[in-house]
Amino acid sequence: MLKKIVSPSCNVCDSVEFILRGARKRRNMAITSAKSINADAGIKTGLAAVK
């Protein structure tokens, strides 16, 4: 007897998407803060975000 579970998989997908969205926001904030610190110090570096 096999049951098709639909709602937990959707909840997992939503939570994973939410976590990834939060990580993307934190990564962007870290990159912008690092760029501003480097600009204040007069250092020009190329920062690449790994997706």
mmCIF file of the N, C-alpha and C atoms, coordinates in Angstrom:
data_MODEL
# 
_entry.id   MODEL 
# 
loop_
_atom_site.group_PDB 
_atom_site.id 
_atom_site.type_symbol 
_atom_site.label_atom_id 
_atom_site.label_alt_id 
_atom_site.label_comp_id 
_atom_site.label_asym_id 
_atom_site.label_entity_id 
_atom_site.label_seq_id 
_atom_site.pdbx_PDB_ins_code 
_atom_site.Cartn_x 
_atom_site.Cartn_y 
_atom_site.Cartn_z 
_atom_site.occupancy 
_atom_site.B_iso_or_equiv 
_atom_site.pdbx_formal_charge 
_atom_site.auth_seq_id 
_atom_site.auth_comp_id 
_atom_site.auth_asym_id 
_atom_site.auth_atom_id 
_atom_site.pdbx_PDB_model_num 
ATOM 1   N N  . MET A 1 1  ? 0.839  -1.177 0.000  1.00 0.00 ? 1  MET A N  1 
ATOM 2   C CA . MET A 1 1  ? 0.000  0.000  0.000  1.00 0.00 ? 1  MET A CA 1 
ATOM 3   C C  . MET A 1 1  ? 0.891  1.250  0.000  1.00 0.00 ? 1  MET A C  1 
ATOM 4   N N  . LEU A 1 2  ? 0.818  2.025  -1.056 1.00 0.00 ? 2  LEU A N  1 
ATOM 5   C CA . LEU A 1 2  ? 1.644  3.222  -1.182 1.00 0.00 ? 2  LEU A CA 1 
ATOM 6   C C  . LEU A 1 2  ? 0.774  4.460  -1.056 1.00 0.00 ? 2  LEU A C  1 
ATOM 7   N N  . LYS A 1 3  ? 1.235  5.385  -0.270 1.00 0.00 ? 3  LYS A N  1 
ATOM 8   C CA . LYS A 1 3  ? 0.520  6.651  -0.130 1.00 0.00 ? 3  LYS A CA 1 
ATOM 9   C C  . LYS A 1 3  ? 1.308  7.725  -0.860 1.00 0.00 ? 3  LYS A C  1 
ATOM 10  N N  . LYS A 1 4  ? 0.604  8.597  -1.498 1.00 0.00 ? 4  LYS A N  1 
ATOM 11  C CA . LYS A 1 4  ? 1.262  9.726  -2.156 1.00 0.00 ? 4  LYS A CA 1 
ATOM 12  C C  . LYS A 1 4  ? 1.219  10.912 -1.205 1.00 0.00 ? 4  LYS A C  1 
ATOM 13  N N  . ILE A 1 5  ? 2.388  11.307 -0.734 1.00 0.00 ? 5  ILE A N  1 
ATOM 14  C CA . ILE A 1 5  ? 2.471  12.423 0.206  1.00 0.00 ? 5  ILE A CA 1 
ATOM 15  C C  . ILE A 1 5  ? 2.752  13.690 -0.593 1.00 0.00 ? 5  ILE A C  1 
ATOM 16  N N  . VAL A 1 6  ? 1.853  14.640 -0.497 1.00 0.00 ? 6  VAL A N  1 
ATOM 17  C CA . VAL A 1 6  ? 1.983  15.855 -1.307 1.00 0.00 ? 6  VAL A CA 1 
ATOM 18  C C  . VAL A 1 6  ? 2.389  17.046 -0.446 1.00 0.00 ? 6  VAL A C  1 
ATOM 19  N N  . SER A 1 7  ? 1.689  17.279 0.645  1.00 0.00 ? 7  SER A N  1 
ATOM 20  C CA . SER A 1 7  ? 1.916  18.510 1.405  1.00 0.00 ? 7  SER A CA 1 
ATOM 21  C C  . SER A 1 7  ? 3.296  18.586 2.067  1.00 0.00 ? 7  SER A C  1 
ATOM 22  N N  . PRO A 1 8  ? 3.844  17.522 2.668  1.00 0.00 ? 8  PRO A N  1 
ATOM 23  C CA . PRO A 1 8  ? 5.171  17.694 3.283  1.00 0.00 ? 8  PRO A CA 1 
ATOM 24  C C  . PRO A 1 8  ? 6.251  18.065 2.273  1.00 0.00 ? 8  PRO A C  1 
ATOM 25  N N  . SER A 1 9  ? 6.194  17.480 1.069  1.00 0.00 ? 9  SER A N  1 
ATOM 26  C CA . SER A 1 9  ? 7.217  17.814 0.079  1.00 0.00 ? 9  SER A CA 1 
ATOM 27  C C  . SER A 1 9  ? 7.109  19.279 -0.320 1.00 0.00 ? 9  SER A C  1 
ATOM 28  N N  . CYS A 1 10 ? 5.887  19.793 -0.432 1.00 0.00 ? 10 CYS A N  1 
ATOM 29  C CA . CYS A 1 10 ? 5.711  21.202 -0.772 1.00 0.00 ? 10 CYS A CA 1 
ATOM 30  C C  . CYS A 1 10 ? 6.233  22.083 0.364  1.00 0.00 ? 10 CYS A C  1 
ATOM 31  N N  . ASN A 1 11 ? 5.962  21.681 1.618  1.00 0.00 ? 11 ASN A N  1 
ATOM 32  C CA . ASN A 1 11 ? 6.447  22.464 2.753  1.00 0.00 ? 11 ASN A CA 1 
ATOM 33  C C  . ASN A 1 11 ? 7.969  22.485 2.783  1.00 0.00 ? 11 ASN A C  1 
ATOM 34  N N  . VAL A 1 12 ? 8.585  21.334 2.477  1.00 0.00 ? 12 VAL A N  1 
ATOM 35  C CA . VAL A 1 12 ? 10.042 21.270 2.458  1.00 0.00 ? 12 VAL A CA 1 
ATOM 36  C C  . VAL A 1 12 ? 10.578 22.186 1.367  1.00 0.00 ? 12 VAL A C  1 
ATOM 37  N N  . CYS A 1 13 ? 9.955  22.157 0.193  1.00 0.00 ? 13 CYS A N  1 
ATOM 38  C CA . CYS A 1 13 ? 10.407 23.023 -0.905 1.00 0.00 ? 13 CYS A CA 1 
ATOM 39  C C  . CYS A 1 13 ? 10.276 24.488 -0.509 1.00 0.00 ? 13 CYS A C  1 
ATOM 40  N N  . ASP A 1 14 ? 9.177  24.844 0.131  1.00 0.00 ? 14 ASP A N  1 
ATOM 41  C CA . ASP A 1 14 ? 8.979  26.237 0.535  1.00 0.00 ? 14 ASP A CA 1 
ATOM 42  C C  . ASP A 1 14 ? 10.015 26.653 1.576  1.00 0.00 ? 14 ASP A C  1 
ATOM 43  N N  . SER A 1 15 ? 10.294 25.760 2.544  1.00 0.00 ? 15 SER A N  1 
ATOM 44  C CA . SER A 1 15 ? 11.264 26.118 3.582  1.00 0.00 ? 15 SER A CA 1 
ATOM 45  C C  . SER A 1 15 ? 12.664 26.225 2.996  1.00 0.00 ? 15 SER A C  1 
ATOM 46  N N  . VAL A 1 16 ? 13.006 25.334 2.058  1.00 0.00 ? 16 VAL A N  1 
ATOM 47  C CA . VAL A 1 16 ? 14.328 25.401 1.428  1.00 0.00 ? 16 VAL A CA 1 
ATOM 48  C C  . VAL A 1 16 ? 14.448 26.684 0.622  1.00 0.00 ? 16 VAL A C  1 
ATOM 49  N N  . GLU A 1 17 ? 13.385 27.042 -0.102 1.00 0.00 ? 17 GLU A N  1 
ATOM 50  C CA . GLU A 1 17 ? 13.407 28.285 -0.885 1.00 0.00 ? 17 GLU A CA 1 
ATOM 51  C C  . GLU A 1 17 ? 13.545 29.489 0.044  1.00 0.00 ? 17 GLU A C  1 
ATOM 52  N N  . PHE A 1 18 ? 12.858 29.439 1.188  1.00 0.00 ? 18 PHE A N  1 
ATOM 53  C CA . PHE A 1 18 ? 12.940 30.542 2.153  1.00 0.00 ? 18 PHE A CA 1 
ATOM 54  C C  . PHE A 1 18 ? 14.356 30.664 2.708  1.00 0.00 ? 18 PHE A C  1 
ATOM 55  N N  . ILE A 1 19 ? 14.975 29.516 3.024  1.00 0.00 ? 19 ILE A N  1 
ATOM 56  C CA . ILE A 1 19 ? 16.350 29.529 3.549  1.00 0.00 ? 19 ILE A CA 1 
ATOM 57  C C  . ILE A 1 19 ? 17.301 30.078 2.495  1.00 0.00 ? 19 ILE A C  1 
ATOM 58  N N  . LEU A 1 20 ? 17.129 29.647 1.240  1.00 0.00 ? 20 LEU A N  1 
ATOM 59  C CA . LEU A 1 20 ? 18.007 30.123 0.175  1.00 0.00 ? 20 LEU A CA 1 
ATOM 60  C C  . LEU A 1 20 ? 17.821 31.620 -0.043 1.00 0.00 ? 20 LEU A C  1 
ATOM 61  N N  . ARG A 1 21 ? 16.576 32.074 0.061  1.00 0.00 ? 21 ARG A N  1 
ATOM 62  C CA . ARG A 1 21 ? 16.314 33.499 -0.116 1.00 0.00 ? 21 ARG A CA 1 
ATOM 63  C C  . ARG A 1 21 ? 17.033 34.293 0.981  1.00 0.00 ? 21 ARG A C  1 
ATOM 64  N N  . GLY A 1 22 ? 16.964 33.805 2.211  1.00 0.00 ? 22 GLY A N  1 
ATOM 65  C CA . GLY A 1 22 ? 17.652 34.472 3.316  1.00 0.00 ? 22 GLY A CA 1 
ATOM 66  C C  . GLY A 1 22 ? 19.159 34.473 3.122  1.00 0.00 ? 22 GLY A C  1 
ATOM 67  N N  . ALA A 1 23 ? 19.712 33.351 2.636  1.00 0.00 ? 23 ALA A N  1 
ATOM 68  C CA . ALA A 1 23 ? 21.155 33.276 2.411  1.00 0.00 ? 23 ALA A CA 1 
ATOM 69  C C  . ALA A 1 23 ? 21.568 34.245 1.313  1.00 0.00 ? 23 ALA A C  1 
ATOM 70  N N  . ARG A 1 24 ? 20.753 34.364 0.286  1.00 0.00 ? 24 ARG A N  1 
ATOM 71  C CA . ARG A 1 24 ? 21.071 35.286 -0.814 1.00 0.00 ? 24 ARG A CA 1 
ATOM 72  C C  . ARG A 1 24 ? 21.096 36.720 -0.288 1.00 0.00 ? 24 ARG A C  1 
ATOM 73  N N  . LYS A 1 25 ? 20.128 37.049 0.563  1.00 0.00 ? 25 LYS A N  1 
ATOM 74  C CA . LYS A 1 25 ? 20.069 38.411 1.114  1.00 0.00 ? 25 LYS A CA 1 
ATOM 75  C C  . LYS A 1 25 ? 21.287 38.682 1.991  1.00 0.00 ? 25 LYS A C  1 
ATOM 76  N N  . ARG A 1 26 ? 21.643 37.722 2.845  1.00 0.00 ? 26 ARG A N  1 
ATOM 77  C CA . ARG A 1 26 ? 22.807 37.904 3.711  1.00 0.00 ? 26 ARG A CA 1 
ATOM 78  C C  . ARG A 1 26 ? 24.082 38.018 2.891  1.00 0.00 ? 26 ARG A C  1 
ATOM 79  N N  . ARG A 1 27 ? 24.188 37.222 1.818  1.00 0.00 ? 27 ARG A N  1 
ATOM 80  C CA . ARG A 1 27 ? 25.388 37.267 0.981  1.00 0.00 ? 27 ARG A CA 1 
ATOM 81  C C  . ARG A 1 27 ? 25.509 38.625 0.298  1.00 0.00 ? 27 ARG A C  1 
ATOM 82  N N  . ASN A 1 28 ? 24.391 39.140 -0.208 1.00 0.00 ? 28 ASN A N  1 
ATOM 83  C CA . ASN A 1 28 ? 24.422 40.451 -0.856 1.00 0.00 ? 28 ASN A CA 1 
ATOM 84  C C  . ASN A 1 28 ? 24.798 41.539 0.142  1.00 0.00 ? 28 ASN A C  1 
ATOM 85  N N  . MET A 1 29 ? 24.275 41.446 1.372  1.00 0.00 ? 29 MET A N  1 
ATOM 86  C CA . MET A 1 29 ? 24.616 42.444 2.385  1.00 0.00 ? 29 MET A CA 1 
ATOM 87  C C  . MET A 1 29 ? 26.096 42.363 2.738  1.00 0.00 ? 29 MET A C  1 
ATOM 88  N N  . ALA A 1 30 ? 26.645 41.145 2.818  1.00 0.00 ? 30 ALA A N  1 
ATOM 89  C CA . ALA A 1 30 ? 28.067 40.984 3.139  1.00 0.00 ? 30 ALA A CA 1 
ATOM 90  C C  . ALA A 1 30 ? 28.931 41.548 2.025  1.00 0.00 ? 30 ALA A C  1 
ATOM 91  N N  . ILE A 1 31 ? 28.537 41.313 0.778  1.00 0.00 ? 31 ILE A N  1 
ATOM 92  C CA . ILE A 1 31 ? 29.319 41.818 -0.361 1.00 0.00 ? 31 ILE A CA 1 
ATOM 93  C C  . ILE A 1 31 ? 29.293 43.339 -0.389 1.00 0.00 ? 31 ILE A C  1 
ATOM 94  N N  . THR A 1 32 ? 28.124 43.938 -0.169 1.00 0.00 ? 32 THR A N  1 
ATOM 95  C CA . THR A 1 32 ? 28.046 45.402 -0.203 1.00 0.00 ? 32 THR A CA 1 
ATOM 96  C C  . THR A 1 32 ? 28.830 46.018 0.955  1.00 0.00 ? 32 THR A C  1 
ATOM 97  N N  . SER A 1 33 ? 28.788 45.387 2.131  1.00 0.00 ? 33 SER A N  1 
ATOM 98  C CA . SER A 1 33 ? 29.557 45.934 3.256  1.00 0.00 ? 33 SER A CA 1 
ATOM 99  C C  . SER A 1 33 ? 31.052 45.807 2.996  1.00 0.00 ? 33 SER A C  1 
ATOM 100 N N  . ALA A 1 34 ? 31.478 44.688 2.402  1.00 0.00 ? 34 ALA A N  1 
ATOM 101 C CA . ALA A 1 34 ? 32.899 44.515 2.085  1.00 0.00 ? 34 ALA A CA 1 
ATOM 102 C C  . ALA A 1 34 ? 33.343 45.536 1.041  1.00 0.00 ? 34 ALA A C  1 
ATOM 103 N N  . LYS A 1 35 ? 32.496 45.792 0.052  1.00 0.00 ? 35 LYS A N  1 
ATOM 104 C CA . LYS A 1 35 ? 32.839 46.789 -0.973 1.00 0.00 ? 35 LYS A CA 1 
ATOM 105 C C  . LYS A 1 35 ? 32.954 48.176 -0.356 1.00 0.00 ? 35 LYS A C  1 
ATOM 106 N N  . SER A 1 36 ? 32.052 48.512 0.559  1.00 0.00 ? 36 SER A N  1 
ATOM 107 C CA . SER A 1 36 ? 32.110 49.844 1.171  1.00 0.00 ? 36 SER A CA 1 
ATOM 108 C C  . SER A 1 36 ? 33.345 49.979 2.049  1.00 0.00 ? 36 SER A C  1 
ATOM 109 N N  . ILE A 1 37 ? 33.712 48.916 2.770  1.00 0.00 ? 37 ILE A N  1 
ATOM 110 C CA . ILE A 1 37 ? 34.919 48.968 3.609  1.00 0.00 ? 37 ILE A CA 1 
ATOM 111 C C  . ILE A 1 37 ? 36.151 49.140 2.727  1.00 0.00 ? 37 ILE A C  1 
ATOM 112 N N  . ASN A 1 38 ? 36.214 48.393 1.624  1.00 0.00 ? 38 ASN A N  1 
ATOM 113 C CA . ASN A 1 38 ? 37.352 48.506 0.710  1.00 0.00 ? 38 ASN A CA 1 
ATOM 114 C C  . ASN A 1 38 ? 37.396 49.891 0.075  1.00 0.00 ? 38 ASN A C  1 
ATOM 115 N N  . ALA A 1 39 ? 36.251 50.456 -0.242 1.00 0.00 ? 39 ALA A N  1 
ATOM 116 C CA . ALA A 1 39 ? 36.216 51.790 -0.842 1.00 0.00 ? 39 ALA A CA 1 
ATOM 117 C C  . ALA A 1 39 ? 36.710 52.830 0.164  1.00 0.00 ? 39 ALA A C  1 
ATOM 118 N N  . ASP A 1 40 ? 36.341 52.661 1.433  1.00 0.00 ? 40 ASP A N  1 
ATOM 119 C CA . ASP A 1 40 ? 36.812 53.593 2.460  1.00 0.00 ? 40 ASP A CA 1 
ATOM 120 C C  . ASP A 1 40 ? 38.323 53.487 2.636  1.00 0.00 ? 40 ASP A C  1 
ATOM 121 N N  . ALA A 1 41 ? 38.858 52.272 2.519  1.00 0.00 ? 41 ALA A N  1 
ATOM 122 C CA . ALA A 1 41 ? 40.296 52.069 2.701  1.00 0.00 ? 41 ALA A CA 1 
ATOM 123 C C  . ALA A 1 41 ? 41.070 52.397 1.431  1.00 0.00 ? 41 ALA A C  1 
ATOM 124 N N  . GLY A 1 42 ? 40.375 52.626 0.330  1.00 0.00 ? 42 GLY A N  1 
ATOM 125 C CA . GLY A 1 42 ? 41.044 52.938 -0.924 1.00 0.00 ? 42 GLY A CA 1 
ATOM 126 C C  . GLY A 1 42 ? 41.538 51.706 -1.651 1.00 0.00 ? 42 GLY A C  1 
ATOM 127 N N  . ILE A 1 43 ? 40.980 50.551 -1.327 1.00 0.00 ? 43 ILE A N  1 
ATOM 128 C CA . ILE A 1 43 ? 41.394 49.300 -1.968 1.00 0.00 ? 43 ILE A CA 1 
ATOM 129 C C  . ILE A 1 43 ? 40.334 48.935 -2.993 1.00 0.00 ? 43 ILE A C  1 
ATOM 130 N N  . LYS A 1 44 ? 40.759 48.689 -4.205 1.00 0.00 ? 44 LYS A N  1 
ATOM 131 C CA . LYS A 1 44 ? 39.808 48.290 -5.250 1.00 0.00 ? 44 LYS A CA 1 
ATOM 132 C C  . LYS A 1 44 ? 40.050 46.819 -5.560 1.00 0.00 ? 44 LYS A C  1 
ATOM 133 N N  . THR A 1 45 ? 39.093 45.975 -5.218 1.00 0.00 ? 45 THR A N  1 
ATOM 134 C CA . THR A 1 45 ? 39.218 44.545 -5.478 1.00 0.00 ? 45 THR A CA 1 
ATOM 135 C C  . THR A 1 45 ? 37.983 44.079 -6.218 1.00 0.00 ? 45 THR A C  1 
ATOM 136 N N  . GLY A 1 46 ? 38.132 43.011 -6.937 1.00 0.00 ? 46 GLY A N  1 
ATOM 137 C CA . GLY A 1 46 ? 36.987 42.423 -7.635 1.00 0.00 ? 46 GLY A CA 1 
ATOM 138 C C  . GLY A 1 46 ? 36.399 41.308 -6.804 1.00 0.00 ? 46 GLY A C  1 
ATOM 139 N N  . LEU A 1 47 ? 35.188 41.527 -6.305 1.00 0.00 ? 47 LEU A N  1 
ATOM 140 C CA . LEU A 1 47 ? 34.516 40.499 -5.523 1.00 0.00 ? 47 LEU A CA 1 
ATOM 141 C C  . LEU A 1 47 ? 33.536 39.764 -6.423 1.00 0.00 ? 47 LEU A C  1 
ATOM 142 N N  . ALA A 1 48 ? 33.629 38.445 -6.426 1.00 0.00 ? 48 ALA A N  1 
ATOM 143 C CA . ALA A 1 48 ? 32.727 37.644 -7.239 1.00 0.00 ? 48 ALA A CA 1 
ATOM 144 C C  . ALA A 1 48 ? 31.859 36.811 -6.316 1.00 0.00 ? 48 ALA A C  1 
ATOM 145 N N  . ALA A 1 49 ? 30.558 36.865 -6.525 1.00 0.00 ? 49 ALA A N  1 
ATOM 146 C CA . ALA A 1 49 ? 29.627 36.081 -5.720 1.00 0.00 ? 49 ALA A CA 1 
ATOM 147 C C  . ALA A 1 49 ? 29.426 34.733 -6.384 1.00 0.00 ? 49 ALA A C  1 
ATOM 148 N N  . VAL A 1 50 ? 29.590 33.682 -5.614 1.00 0.00 ? 50 VAL A N  1 
ATOM 149 C CA . VAL A 1 50 ? 29.390 32.334 -6.137 1.00 0.00 ? 50 VAL A CA 1 
ATOM 150 C C  . VAL A 1 50 ? 27.929 31.986 -5.961 1.00 0.00 ? 50 VAL A C  1 
ATOM 151 N N  . LYS A 1 51 ? 27.265 31.654 -7.060 1.00 0.00 ? 51 LYS A N  1 
ATOM 152 C CA . LYS A 1 51 ? 25.844 31.333 -6.983 1.00 0.00 ? 51 LYS A CA 1 
ATOM 153 C C  . LYS A 1 51 ? 25.665 29.857 -6.735 1.00 0.00 ? 51 LYS A C  1 
# 
